Amino acid sequence: MSIELYDNQFKVTVKDVEPEAFIKAFSQHLKRQGRFEIPKWADVVKTSKAKELPPNDPDWLYVRTASMVRKVYIRKGMGVGAFKKVYGSQQRRGTCTKHFSKSSGKIARYCLQQLEEMGLVEQNEEGGRVITKEGQRELDTVAVQAAAEAEEQEVTALQAVRLNGLEISAITCNAMLSACRGGKQWTKALDQLRMRLSVEDLPAPDVISYSAAAAACGSSGRWDQATALLFAMTQQAVLPNVITFSTVVTACGKGLQWQVALEILWYAWRYAKGAEDQP
């Protein structure tokens, strides 16, 4: 499987990028565009009555807007009331018990209005906001750029390792994939597979690599990605084993996809019998 085929099979969306990385990238994107209008009160307003001072970051409104549009992308129908709860915090009351305090509704309303003017979100008939097709395209584009930047940083780190005279073996790479499973970092596991396919000096993924990546996807509830890895490894001429099939079936079980699990078992039986049909 070439790197182009991998990119087509595992397309990067907003859901595939770490929240912190995407919010940082999209906030910078909003600032570069210049379409988002910063109000005069941005430097003096508090984000909640529980806060004592305004935010220290001069670009905090870009960051808040990027966080909000990401939440609308993932969970449609969120409105001002929902965002007031999301960005609320505990209010300090001295020696008295802390109480939860909602965040400012004006800030949330202003950010949503700006996103509507930019054509990224629109009002939902059932309430709240939903992402538009143009907004989905723009957010996914920024997500691809954020993922590419993260991959570039990983490649730079690997080059620094080589300069220090350390060898990166297949055992080391597979151990990193297993660590992604424990931390439920399935996106990083897929990024590492892609990097091993694109960088010549790195060992090519083997059956242990794909099994560990599928386990990382399964631990995060992404049964669809785990199933796609099973089919992708066959195109790379990597033969799955019992552990690979068991891992994918377990991922389907966690995702309540019993029909897909039965199809995987049927394919495993045909594969064991030496069937020539490809998935």
N, C-alpha and C positions, 0 to 999 in steps of 0.2 A: 504494500500500500504506500503510494507516494504521499508527500506532504500535502499536495493539492487535494488528493482524495480524502485525506484526513480532515482538511479544512471544510470540505463540502459535507462530510458526514457529521462532524461535530461543529456546527455553526455557533459562534459566540454571540450570546445575547446578554442583556442586562443581568439576568438571573445567573449567568455563568461567571460573573466577575465579583470579586470581593466588594462588599458595600463601601468600605473605606476608600478603596482604589477608584471605584466608579464615581463616588461623590466628589472626590478631589479632582478627577479629570473633567467631570461635567461642570463643576463650579468654575474651573479655569476656562472651559468652553464658553460658558455664559459671559464671562468677563471679556473674553477676546471678541465675541460677537458685537457687543455694545448695544444689543437690542433690549436688554433688561435695564429698566430705568431705576436708578437708586434714589429713593426719596430723601428729602432734607432731614427727616427725623431719624435716619438710620444710625447716626452717630450718637444719639442721646437717648434713644428709646430702650426700655428694658424688655426682655423677652417674656417676662412673667412677673407677677407681683411677688413671687417668692425670691426673685433676684434683687440684689442690692445695687448692682451697677450694670451698665450696658456691656455688651460683649467687647472683649479686647481686640478681637480679630477685625480689621477693617473690611474684610471680604466676607463677613459672617452671613450676610443676606444672600450672597451667591451660594454659600454652602447650605444654608437652610432650604433654598429653592431647589437645589440639586437633590437634597435628601427627600423633599416632598414629591418631586416628580418621579423619583425612583419608586416611592411607595405607591403612587397612583399607577405606575406601570405594573407593579406586581399584584396589587390589590385594588381593583377598580371599585369605584363607588365611594371612595374616601372624600369627606368634605371638611369644612372648617371645624365642626364639632369633634370629629375624629382626630384631627391634627392637634387640637387643643389638649386632648388627652395624651396623645403620643409624646408631645414635647413638654408635658408638664413635669413637675418635680416636687420634692418634699419641701415644704416651707418651714424654715426654722422659726421657733417661737420661744426662744430662750430656754427656760427650765420646763416649759410645758411640752406636751407631746407634739411631735411634728405631724402636720396634716398635708395631704396631697393638694397641690394647687395647679390648676390648669394654666397652660401657656396663653400668650396673647392671641386673641382671635383676629385682631386687626392685621397682624403680621402674616398669619396664615391666609387670610382673605386677600391681602395685597399680592402675595406670591402667586396664588392661584389665578388672580386676575391678570397678572403679567404673563403667566404661562398660557392663558387663553388668548391674549393678544398676540403672542408669538406663534400660536397655532399648534402648541404641543399637547394641550389638554382641552377638553370640552365638557360641558355639563351633561350629566347622565339623566335620562328620563326617570330613573328610579331613585335619583338623589345622588349628590356628590359629583365627582369628576371622573372621567375616563380618559385614557390616552388616545390620541388620534393616530391615524396611520402615518402622518408626517412625523408626529412626535415619536412613534415607535421606531421609524427609520433613523431618526436623528440620534435617539438614545442608543440604539444598537450600534450605530457607527462609532459613537464615543466609547462604547463598551469594547469594541474590537481594538480601538486604539489603546485603551487602558490595558487590555490583555497583552497586546504586543509590547507595550512599555514594560510590563511586569516580566515578560519573557526575556526581554533584552537585559534587564537587571540580573536575571538568573544566569544568563549566558556570561555576563561580565563577571559574576561571582565565580563561575566555573573556570573562567580564564585566569582569575587570580589564584585559584587553587592550583592550576597547572604551573603557574609561575613559581609557586613555592615548592615545586618538585613532588607534589602529591598525585597519586594515580587514582582516577575515578573508574572503578570497576563496575561490572554488572551487579555484583552483590551490594555495593554501596547504593546504586540507583534503586534497586529493588527494596532496600531497607528504607529509603526515603518514601517510596510508594506505600509501604506498610505503615509508616508513620502518618501518612495522609489519611489512612483508614481510621487510625485511632483518634485523630483530631477532626474527623468528618470534613476533611478538606478535599472534596472530590474534584473541584475545579483545578486545584494545584496538581492533583494526580494526572488529569488529562493534559495539563500544560507540560508536565514533565515528559509524558509520552510523546507529545508533539515535538518537544525540544530534542529528544533522543532520535527522532526521525529526521530532523532538519540539520543537526550538528553532526558532522562526519566523525569527529574524534570521540564522540560518546558511544557506548555500546548500544547496539540495536535492541529494542524490546524483545523479550522472549516470553515464553508461556507464563513464567512466574510474574513478569511485569504486568501482563494483561490481567492475570488473575488478581493481583494486588490492586490494580486500578479499578477493576470491577467490584472488588470488595469495598473500596473507598466510596464508589458510587452507591453501592447497596446500603452502606451504613448511613448515608445521607438521604435515603429514600428515593434515589434517582435510578429506578429499575430500568428506565428507558435507555439511559446511558450505558448501564451495565450490559444490556442486551446488544446494544450497538457495538460495544467492544468485542463481544463474542463473534459477531459477524465480521468485524474489521480485522481481527487477527487472522482469520482464514484467508482474507485477501492479501495479507502480508506473508502468507505461507508459513504461519506459525500454528502448529497443531495444538488444539485445546486438549486438556486432560480431564480427569474426573474432578479435580479440584476446581477447575474453571467452570465446568457445568454446574457443580454444586453451588458455587458462589453466585452464579447468575440466577439459578432457581431460588436461592435464598433471598436475593434482592427482589425478585418478583413476588415472593411470599410476603415480604415486608411492605411492598407496595400494593398488596391485595389484588395482584394480577394473576389469578390462578390459571386463567386460560393461556396466558403467555407462558407460564411455568410448564404447563402440559405440553405446549408446542416445543419448548426447549428440551424437555425430556424425550419427546418423540424424535427430535433431531439428534439428540445424544445417542439414542438407540440405533438409529440409522447410521450414524457416524461410527459407532462401535462395530456394526455389521459390515462396514466398508462400503457404504453407499457412495456413489459418485456424484449425487446431486449436491449442489452448493446452495447455501441458504440465500 
